[in-house]
Amino acid sequence: MAQLALNRFQTETLEVTTSEQTVYTTPTGYTAIVLYAHITNHGSVSSTVTMKHIRSSTETEIINDANVPINDALVPITGKLVLETNDSIKISSSDDNTLKVILSILETAN
């Protein structure tokens, strides 16, 4: 069996839509730390965004309907967020194709 890398850095990006999408899921055998999250409005209208942490059947809003003005950005996580195996980050917006999200993540083998 191949051994898991001890530490690996990941960058996840996504064009946010009105449908809830999974930005990231912690893989089996890893714990992850979200080091940075950034949501940018590159559209022509002000949009709202909701970002959630999902563990099993428990959904916890990180931000809920937060406004992201035109040509501006939002940093939804001001500290670090620890994710266990199979935890997910999901996101949705009030408008299609106006917001982009980027996550910087450190995965560590369990």
N, C-alpha and C positions, 0 to 999 in steps of 0.2 A: 504494500500500500504506500502510495506517495505521501510524503510528509507535507503538512500545510506550512506555508510561509508564516514566519513568526509575526511580522508586521508588514502591512501593505497599505499604501495610500491609494484612495479612489477619489475621482471627481465625477459627479453625476450631474447632468444638465437635462433640462426638459422645457419644452414650450408648453405653458400651462393652458388648459382648456376648461370649459364649464363642466366637463365630466371629471369626476374624481379619478386621479391617476396615481399610481405608485411611483415615487421618485427613486426609492431605495429600499431594499430588504436585506437584512444582515444574513449572510450565508451560514449554512450549517458548519459548526466547528469554530465560529468566530464570534467575538464581541466587537462592537464598533463604537467609535466616538465621533459624533458630528462636531468637527472643529469650527466650521463656518457655514453659514447659509445666507444667501443673498437672492432677493427677488427684484427684478428690474422691469419697469414699465417702458416698453419701446413702442407702444401703440399711440393712437391719436385720441384715446378716451381714458379717463380715470377709471381704474378697476379695483375691485376688492378681491382679497385672497384669503383662503382658509387652508391651514396646514395642520395635519394631525399626526400624532404618534399612535401606532397600532401595536398592541401586544395581546395576542390571542383574540378574544372578543371585546377587549376594552379599547375604546377610542378616546384619546385625550387631545383636545385642541391645543396646539401650540399658539396659534393665532386664529381668530375667527372673524371673518368679514373685515379684515384690516384694509384700509384704503391705501392704494399705491398710485400717487398722482402721475400724470403724464411726464415723461422724461425724468423720472425720479426712481428711487429704490427703497427697499425695506429690508432690514436685517432682523428676521424673526426670532433668532436665537442669539442672545447676547453672551451666553456662556457656552459650556460644552454640554452635549446631550449623549448619554450612554445608551446604546442599543444592544439588547441581548439577541442571541440567535433567533431568527425568524421575525424579529420586530421590523416594522415598516414605517416609512414616512410617506404620507399621501398628501396630495395638494389638489385644489380646484380654484377656479376664478369665476368672477361674474361675467367675464367676456372672453371669447376665444381669441387666441393669438395676439394678446397684448402684453402678456407677462412671460418672463423667462426666469427659471430658478436654477441656481447652482449650489451644490453641496460639496464640501471638502470633508472627506471621511478617512479616519485611520482604523483599519481592521487589525485585530490582534487575535492570534490563534488561542483557543481555550486550552 
